[in-house]
Amino acid sequence: MLELYYFYPGCSLAAHIALEESGMPFLAVRVDLKDAAKNAEYKKINPRGTVPLLIHNGVQLLENVAIMTYIDALAPAAKLLPADPMERAQCLAFLVWGASTAHINFRMSFRPERFGAGPALHEEMKALGRTNYWATLQTLNERLTGQDWIMGKDFSVADGYALRFYDWGRIAKFPVEELKAFTAHKDRMLARPAVRRVLEREASPLIQLAAAQ
Ligand SMILES: N[C@@H](CCC(=O)N[C@@H](CS)C(=O)NCC(=O)O)C(=O)O
């Protein structure tokens, strides 16, 4: 039995897409991290209080990169990570960059208090986080220029992570539509049935926005 705890608009989207693309049956459990009471309930299951959380046969696994790698190991036929050793390592390098750099740049732009500086520095840190996050989005746009997927010609779990970064950019009112290759990638993702199922389950505005286009 596989269970995935997720939150919209959390980074759990990457693991959620990986699981849906794997074709394995699973239970998706929505967590409301903004509701203090529900958050307290969730901390009884996961004391760290973060998503994504995968539970497989009662064993807990945290961290997007570990979860996506584990899902790939359970469902190799779905080709969620490249088979070639160097391509695989490159894909893992992207996932680690996503967790350690892209995600952290975004976090600094809206949660400076997490970095421990006093309130006097928060506005400055937010501004720096925004500058760095915009650079992150531009890096992703450059990477996608001339290729359909983050890893080149084939879809991989890296693409679900990229979609989360694009949507955070949209939510934080960056001009993401100026990023042509990244926007085309978002549309390519929306055309995948498994991705659509995830976005519908998460009630992501990306679905309504695409319908309104
Ligand atoms: N390094 C973790 C980060 C997980 C994380 O911070 N998730 C956020 C949602 S994007 C969360 O659960 N935040 C709630 C909190 O930190 O209290 C991963 O990549 O899975």
Ligand as a Chemical Component Dictionary entry (heavy atoms), coordinates in Angstrom:
data_LIG
# 
_chem_comp.id                   LIG 
_chem_comp.type                 NON-POLYMER 
_chem_comp.pdbx_formal_charge   0 
_chem_comp.three_letter_code    LIG 
# 
loop_
_chem_comp_atom.comp_id 
_chem_comp_atom.atom_id 
_chem_comp_atom.alt_atom_id 
_chem_comp_atom.type_symbol 
_chem_comp_atom.charge 
_chem_comp_atom.model_Cartn_x 
_chem_comp_atom.model_Cartn_y 
_chem_comp_atom.model_Cartn_z 
_chem_comp_atom.pdbx_ordinal 
LIG N1  N1  N 0 13.604 19.196 1.384  1  
LIG C1  C1  C 0 12.208 18.845 1.432  2  
LIG C2  C2  C 0 11.398 20.112 1.637  3  
LIG C3  C3  C 0 9.976  19.794 2.005  4  
LIG C4  C4  C 0 9.222  21.078 2.331  5  
LIG O1  O1  O 0 9.760  22.024 2.940  6  
LIG N2  N2  N 0 7.961  21.115 1.926  7  
LIG C5  C5  C 0 7.158  22.276 2.219  8  
LIG C6  C6  C 0 6.095  22.446 1.151  9  
LIG S1  S1  S 0 6.838  23.057 -0.320 10 
LIG C7  C7  C 0 6.485  22.088 3.547  11 
LIG O2  O2  O 0 6.032  21.003 3.850  12 
LIG N3  N3  N 0 6.446  23.136 4.361  13 
LIG C8  C8  C 0 5.807  23.112 5.613  14 
LIG C9  C9  C 0 6.721  23.464 6.713  15 
LIG O3  O3  O 0 7.945  23.577 6.481  16 
LIG O4  O4  O 0 6.250  23.611 7.829  17 
LIG C10 C10 C 0 11.824 18.136 0.136  18 
LIG O5  O5  O 0 12.430 18.450 -0.895 19 
LIG O6  O6  O 0 10.957 17.247 0.145  20 
# 
loop_
_chem_comp_bond.comp_id 
_chem_comp_bond.atom_id_1 
_chem_comp_bond.atom_id_2 
_chem_comp_bond.value_order 
_chem_comp_bond.pdbx_ordinal 
LIG N1  C1  SING 1  
LIG C1  C2  SING 2  
LIG C1  C10 SING 3  
LIG C2  C3  SING 4  
LIG C3  C4  SING 5  
LIG C4  O1  DOUB 6  
LIG C4  N2  SING 7  
LIG N2  C5  SING 8  
LIG C5  C6  SING 9  
LIG C5  C7  SING 10 
LIG C6  S1  SING 11 
LIG C7  O2  DOUB 12 
LIG C7  N3  SING 13 
LIG N3  C8  SING 14 
LIG C8  C9  SING 15 
LIG C9  O3  DOUB 16 
LIG C9  O4  SING 17 
LIG C10 O5  DOUB 18 
LIG C10 O6  SING 19 
# 
